[in-house]
């Protein structure tokens, strides 16, 4: 049988997956396979970036097997970025490399056990890059299509930018869960109403199905939305300002990404909380362009 050749086009957008060669080979393969399936659905190419803290041969051999796993996904052109990162300016360098590789989306695996330089660098890169960044929980070992996606409408965003969400929802045929902040201030209520009207008009115009949920009256909106998304969705999308992810947001995202053994629900009808990916889009938005 003749093997189908997938043409690679360096001018097209890509999914840029950071593979940490210091991770176990199983983790490397999970990230690569997950990223390949995202790339397949979004009809983008896949670029694997091997981040190397080690020089041992075993790590390099493991990555070759990881690369072969990614290539098993049909209709995805896969290549390895050979651009060298500047370890003295890791954050800026990684963003620049992803930009040069025409990344529409960066995928990185994280957990609270990821400490030291790499853990800090991942979060700093997430804060500063303008490219939408998907943070993948280490506990996820298989790709689950995004049937439901949770987004926020709150007083922090006067107008939610939705083009990236639109592209993902269209590709996965997703339903959006709009999680609406509940507050007392009339000024905040006005901002939320405007944001909700904008969001609904956008989704209706593009025929994207959605449902609305009003948050409980609480000061801890970000904690509430993380808990809601972990039970009702396969992906949480939060819009943040580049360079200014608040500590409370980061704390709750980290908790969500490492939710391994959730407590049993009090009633059989209640869904269990679970770790899900978090996609951070930026107020200065980058658009995903599907090209097939």
N, C-alpha and C positions, 0 to 999 in steps of 0.2 A: 504493500500500500504506500502510495506517495504521501509524504508528510506535508500538510498544508503549511505554506510559508506565510508568516504574518509580517507584513511590511512595517518597518519602523520609520516614523516621520518626526525628525527632530524639531519641526516647527509646530507640532501639536502640543496641547497642554498635557500635563502628566499628573499622576498620583506619585508623590515623593515619599517613600517609606524609609525611615531611619532604622537601620538594623544594627543593634549594639552587639558587636562581636564578643563582648565579655559575658553576654547572656548565655544561658543554656541553649543548645541547638534547638530544642523543642520550642523555646520561646521565639527564637529567630524565625523558625518555620511558621509559627502561628501568625506572627506579624506579616510575613511575606505573603502567606496564603490569604489572609484577611484583606490586605491591601490589593492583591491581585483580583479578588472578587469585587471589591469596591470599584476598581478600575474597569473591570468587565461591565458592570452595570452602568457606570457613568460614561462608558465608551471612551476612555482615556488610555494613554499608555502608562506603563508602570516603570518608575525608576527606583531601584534599590540603592540606598546609600549606606555602605558598610562603615559604621563608625568604629574605629579600631583603637582600643586602649592597650591591646596586647599584640605581641609579635609571634606568639607560638603558632607553629604550623597547624596544630589541631583546630585552632579557631578559623584559620583560612580554609581548611578542608571542610569544616562545618558550614561555612558560608556557601561554598560551592554546592553543597547538598540543598541548602536553603534556596539558592537561585533556581535549581532544578525543580523544586516544589512549586515556585511561583510560575514557572513556565508550563506547568501542567494545566493551567486555566486557559480554556479555549478563547480565541479571538483577542488575546491581550498581548501586545508587544512589550517585552520585558528587556530592560537593559540595566547595566550597573554604572553608576556615576563614578568616574575615575578622578573627579576633581578633588584636590587636596584641601582639607580643612586646616585653618590656622588655629592651632590649639591655644594660642595666646589671645585670640579674639573669637572664641568658639561661637558665641551667640550671633555676632554679625556675620561671621564666615558661613555658618550653616544657612542663615537666611539668604545670603548672596548666592550660595550654591543652588539652593532650591529655586531661586529666581532664575538663575541661568539655565536650569533644567526645565523651565517653564511650568513650575508646579502650580496647579490649581488647588491642590490640597496636600498638606503635610500630615503624615501619620506617624505617631510616636507612641511606644508602649511605656506606661508609667505605673507605679504603685508607691505606697507610702514607704515600702522597704527600699525603694531606690533612693539611696542617700548619697552623700559626698558630692563630688564635683558634677557627675553626670546628672543626678537628680536636680541639683540647683540649676544646671545649664539648661535642662529641658524646660523648666518652668520659666526661666528668664527668656529663653527663645520664644516660648509660647506667648509671653507678655509682649514682646517687642516686634515680632514679625507681623507683616500685614497680610500674610497668606493664611487663609482659614486652616486651622490646625485641629486635627482629630486626635484626641487622647484616648488610647486604647487600654482598657484594664488588662493587667496580666492574667487575670482569672478567666478571661474569655478565650477559649481554645477553638472556637468555630465561628464562622460568619453567620449572623442572623440578619436577614433582610430587614430594612427599616419600614415595617408596615405602619408603625405609628411613630411620629416625631413630636417631641414637646418643644415649644418655643415660649418665650416670656413676653408679656405686655405689662410693663411696669413704669413707674415714674422716672426711672433712670434713662429711658429711651423715649424721646419725644416722638420720633418716627423710626420704627424698626425697619432696617434694610433687609430685604427678603429675597434678593435674586439668587443667592447661593442656596437658600432653603428651597426655593422654587425648583431649581435644577435637580436637586436631590429628590424632592418629593415626586417630580415627574418621572425620574428614572426608576424609582422604586415603587411607584404607584401608591404613595404613602397617604395616610390621613394625618393631619396636623392637630395636635392638642394645643390649644392656646391657653396658657395658664396666666390668669389675669390677677394682678395685685389688688388687694382689698385694703383701702386706707381711709382715714378720716379727713385729712386735709382737702379742702375744696380745690386748691391749686393743683395738688397731686391728682385728684379725681379728674380734673380737666385734662391734664396731660395723658392720663391713662385712657380716657374716653377718646381723645384724638388719636392716640396710638392704636387703639383697638379698631376704630373706624377705618384707619389707614390699612391696617393688616387685613381686615375682613374684605374691604374693597379690592385689595390686591389679589387675595385668594379667590374671590368670586370671579374676578376678571380672567383669571387663568384656570378656572374650573378645578381648583384644588380642594378636595373635601376637608372639612375641619370640624372640630368640636371645641366648645369653650368651657372652662372651669374657673370659677371664682375662688381665689385662695381664701383661707381662713384669715380673720383679722389678727394679724401677727406682725411683729417687727422683723421676724426672721424669714423674709420672703425667699431668699436664695436657698435656705435650708429646706423650706417647704417645697419649692419647685424641684429640688434634687430628689426628695422623697417621693413626690408625685411621679416624676419621670421614671424612677427606678421600678415603679409598680405598673405604669401604664404605657410605657414606650420602649422602643429599642434604641433610641438616640435622643440625647438632649442637645439642643443648639442654643448657645448663649452668645449674645453680641456684647463685646467688650471694647473699651477704648485702648488702642495700642499703648503699651507701656504702663497701663494703669489698672491692672487687675487687682481689685481690693483684696485684702487678706482674708476677709470673710468669704468671699467668692472662692478663692483658692482653697481654703480650708474645707468647705463643703464639697467642692469638686473632688478633692482628694479622698474624702470620705466615701463619696459615691463610687469612685473608681476602684475602691478596695473593699466593697461590700461583698464578703465571701459567705459568711454564715448568718443570714438574716434570722431574726427571731420568728418563731412560728406565729402565724396570724391568730388572732383571738377567735375569728369565725372562719368557717370553710370558704365563705364567699370572698374573703379578702385576699388580694394577691400578695405574694411575698416580694419584699424588696430585693433587688438584684443589681449587680454591677452592670453598667451600660456605658458605651462610649460617649464622650462629650466632645462636641464640635464647637470650637470657639471661633466665631466670625468677628471681624473687626469693623469699627465704625467707618473706616475707609475701606470699602469693600472691594474684594477681588471676585470677578465673575468666572464661574465654571462654564466652559464652552464645550458642548458635546458636538462631535464632528462626524459621526457615522450616519 
